[in-house]
């Protein structure tokens, strides 16, 4: 298997060893065969990881949780790069962050990023489509969070698992609705970014905002 030849098996087995012990290599091999690559394993939900380990016992259940916990740690570390300086949604660093968070997700997910009036990052909310596959924009929660955080600017981002970064009619309508609501409350919508694999498309750059 190419993934095993590339050393991916040993890397994954090393990560899993504290949780799976002598079964770590067998579990790593099963996950690679199921998902096809480390990148896809890394982006999988804990539920998807558990389903891949059909004969799950306590040891195997801990494996999925461990992978997701490692991902959350890496995401938190990457998010630190947004703190302290004004964020430009056109900057390669910001787009790389969105790709890292959304690019490999198999289900549609939505991120809301909150900023001060000067463009300083405050917080983000992440919503997964789960079993339904699609994640809606949580308008009421977004407005409440913006007021709680005293955010003055928002960036919306979501992924297209289909691989196309072009906005759908639903995307365009939902963006217009969100913009009309938040701007009436003196909160700006800076952009809506669509992530498809390694591609990030800006709806502002396309003229939809």
Residue frames as qw, qx, qy, qz and C-alpha x, y, z in Angstrom:
[[0.000, 0.888, 0.459, 0.000, 0.00, 0.00, 0.00],
 [0.400, 0.608, -0.033, 0.685, 1.39, 3.41, -1.01],
 [0.382, -0.818, 0.051, -0.427, 0.34, 5.03, 2.27],
 [0.874, -0.460, 0.096, 0.126, 2.24, 2.42, 4.23],
 [0.779, 0.247, 0.054, 0.574, 5.30, 2.74, 1.99],
 [0.150, 0.753, -0.018, 0.640, 5.31, 6.50, 2.61],
 [0.311, 0.089, -0.647, 0.691, 5.71, 5.87, 6.33],
 [0.433, -0.400, -0.065, -0.805, 2.17, 6.95, 7.18],
 [0.806, -0.312, -0.484, -0.133, 1.40, 3.68, 8.90],
 [0.631, -0.094, -0.490, 0.594, 4.26, 4.02, 11.37],
 [0.009, 0.263, -0.159, 0.952, 3.44, 7.68, 12.09],
 [0.617, -0.377, -0.211, -0.658, -0.20, 6.91, 12.86],
 [0.824, -0.224, -0.513, 0.091, 0.69, 3.80, 14.87],
 [0.426, 0.096, -0.445, 0.782, 3.08, 5.88, 16.98],
 [0.280, -0.321, 0.062, -0.903, 0.30, 8.36, 17.76],
 [0.770, -0.287, -0.276, -0.498, -2.12, 5.57, 18.69],
 [0.601, 0.132, -0.738, 0.278, 0.28, 3.44, 20.73],
 [0.048, -0.169, 0.611, -0.772, -0.46, 5.07, 24.13],
 [0.629, 0.019, 0.186, -0.754, -4.16, 4.25, 23.60],
 [0.902, 0.200, -0.178, -0.338, -4.06, 0.97, 21.68],
 [0.622, -0.511, 0.592, 0.044, -0.80, -0.61, 22.82],
 [0.397, -0.198, 0.819, 0.364, 0.17, -3.66, 20.78],
 [0.462, 0.580, 0.669, 0.043, -2.94, -3.19, 18.59],
 [0.038, 0.761, -0.024, -0.647, -1.79, 0.25, 17.41],
 [0.059, -0.329, 0.684, 0.648, -0.33, -0.88, 14.08],
 [0.128, 0.340, 0.909, 0.206, -3.35, -3.03, 13.20],
 [0.101, 0.783, 0.499, -0.356, -5.74, -0.18, 14.03],
 [0.022, -0.658, 0.270, 0.703, -3.62, 2.30, 12.06],
 [0.109, -0.075, 0.832, 0.538, -3.67, -0.02, 9.05],
 [0.130, 0.558, 0.820, -0.009, -7.45, -0.42, 9.29],
 [0.063, 0.812, 0.243, -0.527, -7.98, 3.34, 9.43],
 [0.049, -0.510, 0.502, 0.697, -5.68, 4.01, 6.46],
 [0.114, 0.142, 0.899, 0.399, -7.42, 1.35, 4.37],
 [0.097, 0.685, 0.700, -0.175, -10.82, 2.78, 5.29],
 [0.045, 0.892, 0.152, -0.423, -10.07, 6.50, 4.80],
 [0.735, 0.607, 0.128, 0.275, -7.24, 6.28, 2.24],
 [0.447, 0.534, -0.228, 0.681, -4.85, 8.85, 3.72],
 [0.387, -0.284, -0.526, 0.702, -3.70, 10.52, 6.91],
 [0.081, -0.072, -0.065, -0.992, -5.26, 13.80, 5.73],
 [0.547, -0.321, -0.492, -0.597, -8.70, 12.21, 5.55],
 [0.615, -0.347, -0.653, 0.274, -8.27, 10.44, 8.89],
 [0.281, -0.088, -0.318, 0.901, -7.19, 13.74, 10.45],
 [0.254, -0.108, -0.122, -0.954, -10.34, 15.53, 9.27],
 [0.474, -0.313, -0.772, -0.286, -12.81, 12.76, 10.21],
 [0.522, -0.556, 0.133, -0.633, -15.29, 13.16, 13.04],
 [0.256, -0.327, 0.847, -0.332, -15.04, 10.93, 16.09],
 [0.779, 0.202, 0.398, -0.440, -18.25, 9.23, 14.93],
 [0.745, 0.574, -0.287, -0.183, -16.75, 8.43, 11.52],
 [0.167, 0.558, -0.789, 0.193, -13.58, 7.12, 13.16],
 [0.501, -0.146, 0.737, -0.429, -15.58, 4.91, 15.49],
 [0.839, 0.360, 0.152, -0.377, -17.65, 3.56, 12.58],
 [0.552, 0.621, -0.552, -0.072, -14.44, 2.65, 10.77],
 [0.060, 0.312, -0.895, 0.314, -13.49, 0.50, 13.74],
 [0.680, -0.228, -0.426, -0.552, -16.48, -1.81, 13.55],
 [0.781, -0.260, -0.545, 0.159, -15.19, -4.18, 16.21],
 [0.015, 0.672, -0.296, 0.679, -14.84, -1.37, 18.70],
 [0.656, -0.469, -0.525, 0.272, -13.97, -2.10, 22.30],
 [0.326, -0.903, -0.123, 0.252, -12.95, 0.44, 24.92],
 [0.549, -0.372, 0.350, 0.662, -9.44, 0.61, 23.50],
 [0.348, 0.345, 0.577, 0.653, -10.66, 1.33, 19.98],
 [0.067, -0.893, -0.430, -0.117, -13.18, 3.92, 21.12],
 [0.431, -0.767, 0.045, 0.473, -10.34, 5.83, 22.79],
 [0.539, 0.009, 0.462, 0.704, -8.49, 5.90, 19.46],
 [0.172, 0.699, 0.490, 0.492, -11.10, 8.06, 17.72],
 [0.320, -0.926, -0.194, 0.055, -11.25, 10.45, 20.66],
 [0.610, -0.495, 0.214, 0.580, -7.43, 10.69, 20.72],
 [0.448, 0.270, 0.470, 0.711, -7.20, 11.60, 17.04],
 [0.028, -0.837, -0.400, -0.374, -9.88, 14.27, 17.38],
 [0.495, -0.826, -0.072, 0.261, -8.20, 15.66, 20.52],
 [0.593, -0.220, 0.317, 0.706, -4.87, 15.89, 18.66],
 [0.269, 0.544, 0.479, 0.634, -6.63, 17.75, 15.83],
 [0.238, -0.914, -0.306, -0.114, -8.22, 20.19, 18.27],
 [0.583, -0.627, 0.095, 0.508, -4.80, 20.89, 19.78],
 [0.488, 0.067, 0.434, 0.754, -3.32, 21.57, 16.32],
 [0.073, 0.740, 0.482, 0.463, -6.27, 23.81, 15.42],
 [0.395, -0.887, -0.181, 0.157, -5.86, 25.80, 18.63],
 [0.581, -0.398, 0.253, 0.663, -2.17, 26.24, 17.89],
 [0.347, 0.346, 0.507, 0.709, -2.95, 27.43, 14.34],
 [0.109, -0.862, -0.449, -0.209, -5.60, 29.82, 15.65],
 [0.500, -0.667, -0.075, 0.548, -2.95, 31.59, 17.74],
 [0.434, 0.055, 0.373, 0.819, -1.60, 32.99, 14.48],
 [0.001, -0.693, -0.507, -0.512, -4.80, 35.04, 14.15],
 [0.449, -0.801, -0.342, 0.198, -4.44, 36.67, 17.53],
 [0.484, -0.578, 0.015, 0.656, -2.89, 40.08, 18.05],
 [0.126, -0.241, 0.418, 0.867, -2.88, 41.47, 14.49],
 [0.569, 0.432, 0.100, -0.692, -5.60, 42.72, 12.17],
 [0.576, 0.085, 0.796, 0.168, -6.78, 39.85, 9.95],
 [0.364, 0.465, -0.360, -0.722, -6.96, 40.26, 6.18],
 [0.829, 0.168, 0.473, -0.247, -9.21, 37.62, 4.62],
 [0.710, 0.674, -0.187, -0.079, -7.15, 37.87, 1.43],
 [0.122, -0.733, 0.667, -0.060, -3.91, 36.98, 3.22],
 [0.640, 0.235, -0.723, -0.109, -2.39, 33.55, 2.46],
 [0.074, 0.157, -0.835, 0.522, -2.09, 32.81, 6.20],
 [0.529, 0.095, 0.394, -0.746, -5.81, 33.31, 6.78],
 [0.771, 0.283, -0.314, -0.477, -6.75, 31.22, 3.75],
 [0.437, 0.276, -0.845, 0.140, -4.37, 28.48, 4.85],
 [0.217, -0.065, 0.726, -0.649, -6.13, 28.46, 8.22],
 [0.705, 0.201, 0.119, -0.670, -9.53, 28.03, 6.55],
 [0.693, 0.328, -0.601, -0.224, -8.21, 25.19, 4.38],
 [0.196, 0.240, -0.872, 0.378, -6.79, 23.51, 7.44],
 [0.362, 0.054, 0.614, -0.699, -10.11, 23.76, 9.27],
 [0.666, 0.383, 0.282, -0.574, -12.51, 23.02, 6.43],
 [0.350, 0.543, -0.578, -0.498, -10.77, 21.73, 3.32],
 [0.239, 0.172, -0.948, -0.121, -10.95, 18.00, 3.99],
 [0.438, 0.088, 0.638, -0.627, -14.28, 17.77, 5.76],
 [0.025, 0.165, 0.910, 0.379, -16.62, 15.22, 4.19],
 [0.036, -0.737, -0.672, 0.060, -19.71, 16.92, 5.60],
 [0.154, 0.696, 0.129, 0.690, -20.59, 20.57, 5.08],
 [0.496, -0.503, -0.437, 0.557, -19.49, 22.76, 7.99],
 [0.073, 0.881, 0.168, 0.436, -19.91, 26.43, 8.83],
 [0.549, -0.238, -0.323, 0.733, -17.51, 28.73, 10.68],
 [0.039, -0.943, -0.196, -0.266, -18.33, 32.16, 12.06],
 [0.615, -0.028, -0.245, 0.749, -15.30, 34.27, 12.96],
 [0.202, -0.928, -0.312, 0.004, -15.75, 37.33, 15.17],
 [0.562, 0.211, -0.072, 0.796, -13.54, 40.44, 15.04],
 [0.165, -0.647, -0.288, 0.686, -13.23, 43.83, 16.66],
 [0.380, 0.888, 0.166, -0.201, -13.85, 46.97, 14.63],
 [0.019, -0.806, 0.523, 0.277, -10.09, 47.08, 13.97],
 [0.786, 0.378, -0.446, -0.200, -10.12, 43.53, 12.59],
 [0.047, -0.449, 0.837, -0.310, -8.59, 41.80, 15.61],
 [0.587, -0.124, -0.770, -0.218, -9.68, 38.20, 16.04],
 [0.485, -0.418, 0.392, -0.661, -11.91, 37.53, 19.07],
 [0.558, -0.061, 0.790, -0.246, -13.38, 34.05, 18.68],
 [0.388, 0.158, -0.678, -0.604, -14.89, 31.55, 16.27],
 [0.718, 0.032, 0.525, -0.455, -17.84, 29.18, 16.24],
 [0.156, 0.269, -0.865, -0.394, -17.80, 25.92, 14.28],
 [0.729, 0.138, 0.379, -0.554, -20.90, 24.00, 13.19],
 [0.097, -0.198, 0.918, 0.329, -20.83, 20.56, 11.58],
 [0.613, 0.049, -0.349, -0.707, -23.52, 19.16, 9.32],
 [0.519, -0.196, 0.766, -0.327, -23.17, 15.77, 11.02],
 [0.456, 0.185, 0.866, 0.088, -25.33, 13.02, 9.60],
 [0.443, 0.765, 0.365, -0.293, -27.40, 15.49, 7.58],
 [0.679, 0.254, 0.336, 0.601, -24.37, 16.55, 5.60],
 [0.171, 0.662, 0.172, 0.709, -25.33, 20.24, 5.53],
 [0.361, -0.427, -0.472, 0.681, -24.79, 22.89, 8.19],
 [0.069, 0.848, 0.400, 0.340, -27.06, 25.94, 8.26],
 [0.215, 0.394, -0.259, 0.855, -26.02, 29.43, 9.33],
 [0.366, -0.562, -0.685, 0.283, -27.24, 29.78, 12.95],
 [0.118, 0.648, 0.152, 0.737, -28.47, 33.35, 12.61],
 [0.517, -0.793, -0.132, -0.295, -29.92, 33.93, 16.10],
 [0.833, -0.425, -0.022, 0.353, -26.90, 32.39, 17.85],
 [0.594, 0.290, 0.088, 0.745, -24.51, 34.39, 15.67],
 [0.076, -0.756, -0.105, -0.642, -26.19, 37.68, 16.58],
 [0.698, -0.708, -0.075, -0.082, -26.23, 36.79, 20.29],
 [0.838, -0.178, 0.022, 0.515, -22.54, 35.81, 20.21],
 [0.407, 0.515, 0.089, 0.749, -21.59, 38.98, 18.37],
 [0.307, -0.806, -0.044, -0.505, -23.26, 41.10, 21.05],
 [0.834, -0.541, -0.034, 0.100, -21.80, 39.02, 23.90],
 [0.780, -0.047, 0.104, 0.615, -18.32, 39.40, 22.41],
 [0.027, 0.863, 0.021, -0.505, -18.85, 43.04, 21.40],
 [0.538, 0.031, 0.600, 0.591, -17.79, 41.99, 17.89],
 [0.260, 0.686, 0.039, -0.679, -18.11, 44.60, 15.17],
 [0.468, 0.516, -0.550, -0.462, -17.10, 42.52, 12.16],
 [0.832, -0.043, 0.529, -0.161, -17.80, 38.95, 11.05],
 [0.293, 0.430, -0.732, -0.440, -16.38, 36.54, 8.51],
 [0.874, 0.066, 0.322, -0.357, -18.46, 33.57, 7.43],
 [0.194, 0.480, -0.807, -0.283, -16.81, 30.47, 5.96],
 [0.846, 0.003, 0.443, -0.296, -18.07, 27.09, 4.90],
 [0.218, -0.347, 0.826, 0.386, -16.85, 24.18, 2.82],
 [0.779, 0.345, -0.134, -0.506, -18.12, 22.44, -0.30],
 [0.644, -0.271, 0.713, 0.063, -17.28, 18.72, -0.06],
 [0.776, 0.563, 0.278, -0.065, -18.28, 18.47, -3.74],
 [0.679, -0.095, 0.296, 0.665, -14.97, 20.14, -4.67],
 [0.251, 0.637, 0.337, 0.647, -16.44, 23.24, -6.33],
 [0.291, -0.305, -0.372, 0.827, -15.76, 26.57, -4.63],
 [0.113, -0.306, -0.362, -0.873, -18.46, 28.40, -6.58],
 [0.272, 0.094, 0.580, -0.762, -21.33, 29.72, -4.41],
 [0.036, 0.416, 0.882, 0.218, -24.74, 28.14, -4.87],
 [0.209, -0.575, -0.316, -0.725, -27.95, 30.15, -5.08],
 [0.670, -0.632, -0.390, 0.013, -28.61, 29.08, -1.49],
 [0.625, -0.219, -0.167, 0.731, -25.20, 30.41, -0.43],
 [0.154, 0.308, 0.171, 0.923, -25.87, 33.74, -2.11],
 [0.425, -0.634, -0.377, -0.525, -29.32, 34.11, -0.58],
 [0.725, -0.541, -0.356, 0.234, -28.17, 33.08, 2.92],
 [0.521, -0.052, -0.087, 0.848, -25.25, 35.53, 2.74],
 [0.051, -0.453, -0.236, -0.858, -27.51, 38.39, 1.69],
 [0.585, -0.650, -0.399, -0.276, -29.93, 37.59, 4.52],
 [0.712, -0.406, -0.279, 0.500, -27.17, 37.40, 7.15],
 [0.369, 0.143, 0.031, 0.918, -25.65, 40.65, 5.88],
 [0.226, -0.585, -0.309, -0.715, -28.97, 42.52, 6.02],
 [0.678, -0.638, -0.364, -0.036, -29.57, 41.40, 9.61],
 [0.696, -0.357, -0.174, 0.598, -26.13, 42.08, 11.06],
 [0.310, 0.248, 0.114, 0.911, -25.55, 45.36, 9.24],
 [0.333, -0.706, -0.336, -0.528, -28.84, 46.65, 10.63],
 [0.723, -0.661, -0.164, 0.118, -27.24, 46.03, 14.03],
 [0.057, 0.934, -0.350, 0.040, -24.06, 47.90, 13.04],
 [0.682, -0.358, 0.609, 0.189, -22.02, 44.71, 12.60],
 [0.418, 0.639, -0.446, -0.467, -20.15, 44.35, 9.33],
 [0.929, 0.079, 0.360, 0.043, -19.95, 41.16, 7.28],
 [0.131, -0.709, 0.507, 0.473, -16.43, 41.34, 5.83],
 [0.346, 0.371, -0.754, -0.418, -16.59, 38.22, 3.67],
 [0.897, -0.029, 0.333, -0.290, -18.06, 34.80, 3.07],
 [0.103, 0.572, -0.779, -0.238, -15.34, 32.36, 2.10],
 [0.952, 0.100, 0.052, -0.284, -16.07, 29.04, 0.43],
 [0.222, -0.584, 0.776, 0.091, -13.49, 26.29, 0.88],
 [0.946, 0.248, 0.003, -0.209, -13.18, 23.37, -1.52],
 [0.905, 0.110, -0.101, 0.399, -10.12, 21.26, -0.88],
 [0.561, -0.267, -0.043, 0.782, -7.16, 23.62, -1.07],
 [0.126, 0.429, 0.350, 0.824, -9.14, 26.39, -2.83],
 [0.084, -0.569, -0.541, 0.613, -10.68, 29.35, -0.99],
 [0.138, 0.512, 0.482, 0.698, -13.14, 31.56, -2.88],
 [0.062, -0.295, -0.392, 0.869, -14.20, 34.97, -1.58],
 [0.177, 0.699, 0.684, 0.112, -17.80, 35.99, -2.17],
 [0.069, -0.862, -0.067, 0.498, -16.75, 39.61, -1.63],
 [0.224, -0.417, 0.582, 0.661, -14.18, 39.32, -4.39],
 [0.196, 0.290, 0.846, 0.403, -16.87, 37.80, -6.63],
 [0.150, -0.199, -0.189, -0.950, -19.14, 40.77, -5.97],
 [0.471, -0.468, -0.712, -0.230, -21.78, 39.05, -3.81],
 [0.453, -0.656, -0.423, 0.431, -21.05, 41.19, -0.75]]
